[in-house]
Amino acid sequence: MTTTNLVSEVTITSSIAANPIPPTPFIPDSGNLFPKWPSQLDVDSWDEWQFQALSADGSIALVVVFFRHTINAPAGFRVGINASWAGSNNNGEEKEEAVWCGPVMLPCSTITSDTAHTTGVWRTENGSESISFEISTDLSGALVTLNVPGKVTGTLTLTSHNFHSLPQTEAEAKGSVFWWLRPIAMAGVDADLTFFSQQKGTIEKGMGGYERDGRELKLRAEEGAFGTFERAWAVSPPHKTISHNWILWGKAGGYLIQVIWMMGRPAEEGVLSGSGRLYHDGELVCQTERAVAAAEGEGEAFTLEYIHGDGITGAFRPKNVGHRIVFEAGEKRWEFEFCHERLWYEMPLGPPRPDVTGLSGFVVSVSGGLVGSAEKVQGPGMVGGGIMP
């Protein structure tokens, strides 16, 4: 537990080191909330704090990701914000389907940590625009505040359900490329946000008419809205170390599924790695960094396969309509299908050409359960990733 105040303050123009800098050590049984490059950023370093939320029926989805890396220098440190509204909601109200996806670039990032909270503020130099998070040291909750007038304003609150999630060893946190933690694995969510249209750099669909008054995004824990907070860092950015990457997260019945899956470079010989967590009724039933099927006696594992056929695809390869995830723990196997329900965002990773690769995100339906049983549960989820150039 943090016992003294810590401060990390960096700017995109003056805090990039000329020589490689290793990350600070991993801390067992901790959310590792404080940045791993607190004073200066390695030119390749990657620090990330990610908040996700879904309504109980998947009609509303939200992701807010705080980055500290140099990819967007000198524009600023990126905060990725993606929102999705379906054509109707829990109450049967007909609404226009819409998406809002846009990075906000802010040149200054300050993170402080004391006995009660870790607070991060990404802001302009004069403070007129800011996006911040405040995470309780005991991981009981988190608050995200967005104050970017003309783009997005409001708050996102997570109240932890106290699922066991902290890695006890570094091996439980680190794959071949990333350290990936889920300090708040499951939370109730309340959100009151307003998104505005017609802003440079955003990807919008169905946002016409919201230039002045904005479109509201509301989530309520009492109505079943849920979310998570994930923490990651790496010594190299994804495009330098992996060829394929997918992040999957969803809830089906009493199951919570959390997966990051990666294929290393070169693609033809890429090593599969990742991190998978499967909870059932709040209990962790499978926890593994093994992304290939386990032989008898090798312990827990998960695998990922593409689903092809009729359905919604993205603009880029592999043109799948979903993913199949299988968890293995002892003699038990669980299988879940993440099927695309609506396209969320697309990001080409190169100039326009027929074979351009890129990243795609989807809101999905999740279904499955324990293999060999009659169990078949369903729920909402989200998927994001793709193939690197």
C-alpha positions in Angstrom: 0.0 0.0 0.0 1.2 3.5 -0.8 2.4 5.2 2.4 3.9 8.4 1.0 2.8 10.9 -1.6 4.2 10.2 -5.1 4.1 12.6 -8.0 4.8 11.9 -11.7 4.6 14.9 -14.0 5.5 14.6 -17.7 5.0 16.7 -20.9 5.0 15.6 -24.5 7.7 18.2 -25.4 10.2 17.8 -22.6 9.9 14.3 -21.0 11.1 11.9 -23.7 14.5 10.4 -23.0 17.2 9.9 -25.6 18.3 6.5 -24.2 16.2 3.5 -23.2 14.8 3.5 -19.7 13.5 0.3 -18.0 10.2 0.3 -16.3 10.0 0.4 -12.5 9.6 -3.0 -10.9 6.3 -4.9 -10.9 4.6 -4.9 -7.5 2.9 -8.2 -6.4 -0.6 -8.1 -5.0 -1.1 -4.5 -6.2 -2.9 -2.7 -9.0 0.5 -1.1 -10.0 -1.5 2.1 -10.5 1.5 4.5 -10.5 3.2 4.9 -13.9 6.1 2.7 -14.7 8.1 5.6 -16.3 7.4 8.3 -13.7 10.0 10.9 -14.7 10.9 10.4 -18.3 9.4 8.3 -21.1 11.4 5.8 -23.0 10.8 6.6 -26.7 9.2 3.1 -27.0 7.5 2.8 -23.6 3.8 2.3 -23.3 1.8 3.0 -20.1 -2.0 2.6 -20.2 -5.0 2.9 -17.9 -8.3 1.6 -19.5 -11.9 1.9 -18.3 -14.7 0.0 -20.0 -18.5 0.0 -19.5 -21.6 -1.6 -20.9 -25.3 -1.4 -20.3 -27.0 -4.7 -19.3 -28.3 -5.3 -22.8 -25.3 -4.0 -24.7 -27.3 -1.1 -26.2 -24.7 1.4 -24.8 -20.9 0.8 -24.7 -18.1 3.1 -23.6 -14.3 2.9 -23.5 -11.9 5.6 -22.1 -8.2 4.8 -22.4 -5.4 7.0 -21.0 -2.0 6.6 -22.7 1.5 7.7 -21.9 3.5 7.0 -25.0 5.3 9.1 -27.6 3.4 7.8 -30.7 1.4 11.0 -31.0 4.2 13.5 -30.2 4.3 16.4 -30.5 0.5 16.7 -30.5 0.1 15.3 -27.0 -0.6 12.3 -24.9 -3.6 10.4 -26.3 -6.9 9.7 -24.5 -8.9 7.3 -26.6 -12.7 7.7 -26.2 -15.2 5.4 -27.9 -18.9 5.5 -27.4 -21.7 3.4 -29.1 -25.5 3.7 -28.9 -27.7 1.0 -30.4 -30.9 1.8 -32.2 -33.0 1.0 -29.1 -32.4 0.5 -25.4 -33.5 -1.5 -22.4 -36.8 0.4 -22.2 -37.7 -0.3 -25.8 -37.2 3.4 -26.7 -36.4 3.8 -30.4 -33.3 5.9 -30.8 -30.9 6.5 -33.7 -27.9 4.2 -33.7 -24.7 6.3 -33.3 -21.0 6.1 -32.6 -18.5 8.6 -31.3 -14.8 7.7 -31.6 -12.1 10.3 -31.2 -8.7 10.7 -29.6 -8.2 13.8 -27.4 -4.5 14.9 -27.4 -3.4 16.6 -24.3 0.3 17.7 -23.8 0.6 17.4 -20.0 0.1 14.4 -17.7 0.3 14.4 -13.9 -0.3 11.4 -11.7 -0.2 11.6 -7.9 -0.6 8.8 -5.4 -1.2 8.9 -1.7 -2.7 6.6 1.0 -6.3 7.0 -0.3 -6.1 7.5 -4.1 -4.1 7.5 -7.3 -5.2 10.5 -9.4 -4.2 11.1 -13.0 -4.9 14.3 -15.0 -4.3 14.7 -18.7 -4.7 18.4 -19.6 -3.8 21.4 -21.7 -1.1 23.7 -20.5 -3.6 26.2 -19.3 -6.0 23.6 -17.9 -8.9 24.6 -20.1 -9.4 21.0 -21.2 -8.7 18.0 -19.1 -9.6 14.3 -18.7 -8.8 12.6 -15.3 -9.2 9.5 -13.3 -9.2 8.9 -9.5 -8.8 5.3 -8.4 -9.1 4.3 -4.7 -6.0 2.7 -3.3 -8.0 -0.2 -2.0 -9.5 -0.6 -5.5 -13.1 -0.2 -4.2 -13.9 2.3 -7.0 -12.8 4.8 -9.6 -14.0 8.1 -11.1 -13.3 9.3 -14.6 -14.0 13.0 -15.3 -14.1 14.4 -18.9 -14.0 18.1 -19.4 -13.4 18.9 -23.1 -15.9 21.5 -24.0 -17.3 21.0 -27.5 -16.3 17.4 -27.6 -17.2 15.5 -24.4 -18.1 16.3 -20.8 -19.3 14.3 -17.8 -18.3 11.5 -15.4 -18.0 7.7 -15.3 -18.1 6.0 -11.9 -17.0 2.4 -11.2 -18.0 0.7 -7.9 -16.0 -2.5 -7.5 -17.8 -5.9 -6.9 -14.5 -7.1 -5.3 -13.7 -9.9 -7.6 -10.3 -11.4 -6.8 -8.0 -10.1 -9.5 -4.6 -9.0 -8.3 -1.6 -11.1 -9.5 0.5 -12.5 -6.8 3.5 -13.0 -9.0 4.9 -11.3 -12.1 4.3 -14.4 -14.1 0.6 -14.0 -13.5 0.8 -10.4 -14.9 3.2 -10.6 -17.8 2.8 -12.2 -21.2 5.5 -12.2 -23.9 4.9 -8.5 -24.7 2.6 -6.8 -22.2 2.1 -6.6 -18.5 -1.7 -6.7 -18.3 -3.6 -6.4 -15.0 -7.3 -6.0 -14.1 -7.3 -4.2 -10.8 -11.1 -3.7 -10.8 -12.2 -6.9 -12.6 -16.0 -6.2 -12.2 -17.8 -3.1 -11.2 -21.2 -1.5 -11.2 -21.2 1.6 -13.4 -22.9 5.0 -13.4 -22.2 7.4 -16.2 -23.5 10.8 -17.2 -21.8 12.0 -20.3 -22.6 14.4 -23.2 -20.9 14.0 -26.6 -20.9 16.7 -29.2 -20.7 16.3 -33.0 -18.7 18.0 -35.8 -15.3 18.0 -34.2 -12.1 17.4 -36.1 -10.5 14.1 -35.6 -13.7 12.2 -34.5 -15.3 9.3 -36.3 -19.1 9.8 -36.1 -22.2 8.0 -37.3 -25.7 9.1 -36.4 -24.4 12.2 -34.6 -26.0 14.7 -36.9 -28.1 17.3 -35.1 -26.0 17.0 -31.8 -23.6 19.8 -32.6 -25.2 22.3 -30.1 -27.0 20.3 -27.4 -25.0 17.1 -27.5 -26.0 13.5 -27.2 -26.3 12.0 -23.7 -24.8 8.7 -22.6 -26.3 7.4 -19.3 -25.6 4.2 -17.5 -27.0 3.1 -14.1 -25.6 0.3 -11.9 -29.1 -0.2 -10.5 -30.1 -1.2 -14.1 -27.3 -3.7 -14.5 -24.6 -1.5 -16.1 -21.2 -3.0 -15.5 -17.6 -2.2 -16.2 -13.9 -2.8 -15.5 -10.6 -1.1 -15.1 -7.5 -2.6 -16.7 -3.9 -1.6 -16.3 -1.1 -2.3 -18.9 2.4 -1.4 -19.8 5.1 -2.5 -22.2 8.7 -1.7 -23.2 7.7 -1.5 -26.9 4.6 -0.3 -28.7 2.3 -3.1 -30.1 3.2 -2.4 -33.8 6.8 -3.3 -33.1 6.3 -6.5 -31.3 3.0 -8.2 -32.4 1.3 -8.9 -35.7 -2.2 -9.8 -34.4 -4.0 -8.5 -31.3 -7.5 -8.9 -29.9 -9.0 -7.7 -26.6 -12.3 -9.4 -25.6 -14.5 -8.6 -22.6 -18.0 -9.6 -21.9 -20.6 -11.1 -19.5 -22.9 -14.0 -20.1 -25.2 -15.2 -17.3 -23.0 -15.6 -14.2 -19.8 -15.6 -16.3 -17.3 -12.7 -16.8 -14.9 -13.3 -19.6 -11.6 -11.2 -20.0 -9.1 -12.0 -22.7 -6.2 -10.3 -24.5 -4.7 -12.4 -27.3 -1.5 -11.6 -29.2 0.6 -13.2 -32.0 4.2 -12.1 -32.1 6.2 -11.2 -35.1 6.9 -12.5 -37.7 3.3 -13.6 -38.3 4.3 -16.9 -39.9 6.2 -18.0 -36.9 4.5 -15.8 -34.3 4.3 -17.0 -30.7 0.8 -16.9 -29.3 0.5 -15.2 -25.9 -2.0 -13.3 -23.8 -4.0 -13.3 -20.6 -7.3 -14.9 -19.9 -9.6 -14.7 -16.9 -12.9 -16.5 -16.5 -15.1 -15.8 -13.5 -18.3 -17.6 -12.5 -20.6 -16.0 -9.9 -17.7 -13.9 -8.7 -15.2 -16.8 -8.3 -12.1 -17.0 -10.5 -12.4 -20.5 -12.2 -9.6 -20.1 -14.9 -6.6 -17.8 -14.8 -3.9 -18.2 -17.4 -1.2 -16.6 -19.6 -1.1 -19.7 -21.8 -2.8 -18.9 -25.2 -2.4 -22.4 -26.7 -4.3 -25.6 -25.8 -2.8 -27.3 -22.8 -1.7 -30.9 -22.9 -2.8 -33.2 -20.1 -1.3 -32.1 -16.9 -0.1 -28.7 -18.2 -2.6 -26.7 -16.2 -5.0 -23.9 -17.3 -5.1 -22.4 -20.8 -7.3 -20.5 -23.3 -7.5 -20.5 -27.1 -9.0 -18.1 -29.6 -10.4 -18.9 -33.0 -12.0 -16.8 -35.7 -15.7 -17.4 -36.6 -16.4 -16.9 -40.3 -19.7 -16.9 -42.2 -22.7 -14.6 -42.5 -22.6 -11.6 -40.2 -21.0 -8.3 -39.6 -17.3 -7.9 -40.5 -14.8 -5.0 -40.4 -13.1 -3.4 -43.4 -9.8 -5.3 -42.7 -8.6 -8.8 -42.6 -9.4 -11.4 -41.2 -13.0 -10.5 -42.2 -14.4 -12.7 -39.4 -17.8 -12.3 -37.8 -16.8 -13.1 -34.3 -14.4 -15.1 -32.1 -14.6 -18.4 -30.2 -12.9 -18.5 -26.8 -12.2 -21.8 -25.0 -11.0 -22.0 -21.4 -9.4 -25.1 -19.9 -8.9 -25.8 -16.2 -8.3 -29.4 -15.2 -11.0 -31.6 -16.7 -13.4 -28.6 -17.3 -13.8 -26.7 -20.5 -15.9 -23.6 -21.2 -16.7 -22.3 -24.6 -18.0 -18.9 -25.5 -18.8 -17.2 -28.8 -18.4 -13.4 -29.3 -20.5 -12.6 -32.3 -20.5 -9.1 -33.8 -23.7 -7.2 -33.3 -22.7 -3.8 -34.5 -19.5 -2.2 -35.9 -18.1 0.4 -33.5 -14.9 1.8 -35.0 -12.3 1.2 -37.7 -8.8 2.6 -37.8 -6.5 1.9 -40.9 -2.9 1.4 -40.1 -1.4 2.7 -43.3 -2.2 4.6 -46.5 -5.3 3.5 -48.5 -4.6 0.3 -50.6 -6.4 -3.0 -51.2 -4.4 -4.9 -48.6 -4.3 -2.3 -45.9 -4.5 -3.6 -42.3 -6.1 -1.9 -39.4 -8.0 -2.1 -36.1 -11.7 -2.7 -35.7 -14.0 -2.7 -32.7 -17.4 -4.3 -32.3 -20.2 -4.5 -29.7 -20.9 -8.2 -29.5 -23.3 -10.8 -28.1 -21.7 -13.4 -25.9 -23.1 -17.0 -25.6 -21.8 -20.3 -24.2 -21.1 -22.1 -21.0 -19.6 -25.3 -19.6 -18.9 -27.8 -22.3 -20.7 -31.1 -21.8 -23.6 -29.5 -19.9 -26.9 -28.1 -20.9 -25.8 -24.7 -19.8 -26.3 -21.9 -22.5 -26.1 -18.4 -21.2 -26.0 -15.1 -23.0 -25.0 -11.4 -22.5 -23.2 -8.4 -24.0 -19.6 -7.8 -24.7 -17.0 -5.9 -26.8 -14.1 -6.8 -29.0 -11.3 -4.7 -30.4 -8.1 -5.4 -32.3 -6.8 -6.5 -35.7 -3.7 -7.1 -37.7 -0.6 -4.8 -37.5 1.1 -3.7 -40.7 
